[in-house]
């Protein structure tokens, strides 16, 4: 093959990959299997104690370990607000954010 044909083949391969990669990401995100019945399902359940984070979780905010750590941070902010009167606005915002997510 001539150099011109190799160049055309390389350009076509690059263009195909540039189109196929984002399409694959979009389609892969839509096909993700839900682990729950709906958005309200895990709000009604009590908090789950997890010893480690699920690295393969498609959504980090649905990971029980992350939820537990986030809850601990919010409780620490609230405790600091109660004891010292500092970081109260952050504690309120964190609690509101936590209640909106779960």
PyMOL commands that set and color helices and strands:
alter all, ss='L'
color gray80, all
select helices_A, chain A and resi 3-30+41-44+60-62+64-84+88-101
alter helices_A, ss='H'
color red, helices_A
deselect
rebuild
show_as cartoon
